[in-house]
Amino acid sequence: MITLTSDFGSPYPAAMKGVIRRHTDAELIDVAHDLPRGDPRAAAFWLRFVLPEFPPAVHCAVVDPGVGTDRDALVVRAGAHVIVAPDNGLAMPPARALAADESDVEVWSIAVDDPASETFHGRDVFAPTAARVRTALDDELTASDGEPAVDAVAEALAGIDDLAPANDPVDVRFPEPSVERDAGEAEKDTDAEDGTDSEDGTDDEADTGDVVAVDGEVLAIDRFGNVITNVPGELVRGRDWVRVNGDLTPVAETFGAVDPGERLVTVGSHGYAECDVNDGRGDGAFDLRPGDAVRFVPDSVSL
């Protein structure tokens, strides 16, 4: 299986599929081709959320504002998965999500020799590399007569001649919220991706006292206008009301719990608090964009 993700829209992904089909008959699955244009950080967020739902596969992801420059092209092993992507940070968050731990992530750079186009490396670099990786994996798995175990994937990649260990690949780390509790102590949560904190992004040892306020950031906005923050859902779940940047807003488990056109805070399927509107766009109603600060305060706390 090879998955394909890009910001290309149409028809460019079809050219990538044509290149891949010349080398392998692997199943091709489109994840998305309408990601925010030229935004590797947004691509990293969505891939971190989506790719763990797949069985071991080769994931070709191309959101590449640096196409044609001296940025590297990467092959990243994450457990039994492989990500083929530009070296702009988008591969690393999903790699950590796919691997058992960070020690199970290996990164190689791809030797790029005179691609046919300086503006379409999706077709000329990443698609053929994904096909070569898929073929190498299939050959290794056929020889080992087994499932795509981590060792078999690592051995298959080691046998590809034009891969070399990558030096200091670009990384993206999503910010964690600052949680203020009633002890009067503001605590900056450390990076949940480094394995030191709980999976929901909160610090288990510091999780004492009632939450007074949470200062977070907008990570992404989906096509419905739902505003996805970096605030773990457990910090708002079970409350009736919170103030979002000062505005009193109901907390609800479902969109239908409020009238059409009404604002709400809910917990999305990714586990983060969202600022949404039932049958409307939360980004407009809350006036929020990716990267904006957002402050949640329980309604019982005076501002």
DAFEN-V398961 format. One line per field, one symbol per residue. ss: DSSP state (2 for helix, 1 for strand, 0 for the rest). psi: psi as a letter, one per 40 degrees, with the letter a starting at -180 (. if undefined). burial: + if it has 9 or more other ideal C-beta (glycine too) atoms within 8 Angstrom, else -. A space follows every 50 residues. Layout:
# DAFEN-V398961
ss: ???
psi: ???
burial: ???
This chain:
# DAFEN-V398961
ss: 01111100000222222222200000011111000000022222222222 22200001111100000000001111110011111100022222222200 02221111110000000000222222222222222222222222000002 22222222000011100000000000011110001111000222000000 00022200001111111111100000111111222000001111001111 10002220000011111000011111100002222200000011111100 000
psi: hhihhifdbieddddddddddedifihhhhdiefihhfgddddddddddd deeiihihhhhghgeeheaeiiiihhhgbeihhhiigeedddddddddid idefhihiihhhhgidieegeddedddddddddddddddddddefaigid ddddddddehdfhihihgihihhhiiihhhieeehhhhhihdeeeeiide eihddegiiihdihhaihdihieeehhhiehhdeedheidiihhfehhhi hidideeiiheiiihihieeeihihihhfahddddefiiheiihhhhide hh.
burial: ++++++++---++-+++-+++-++-+-++++++-++--++++++++++++ ++-+-+++++++++--+---+++++++++-+++++++++++++++++++- ---++-++++----+----++++++++++++++++++++++------++- -++++++--+--+--+--++-+-+-++++++-----+-++-+----+--+ +++--+----+++++++++++---+++++++++-++--+-++++----++ ++--+--+---+++++++---+++++++-+-+++++-+-+---++++++- +--
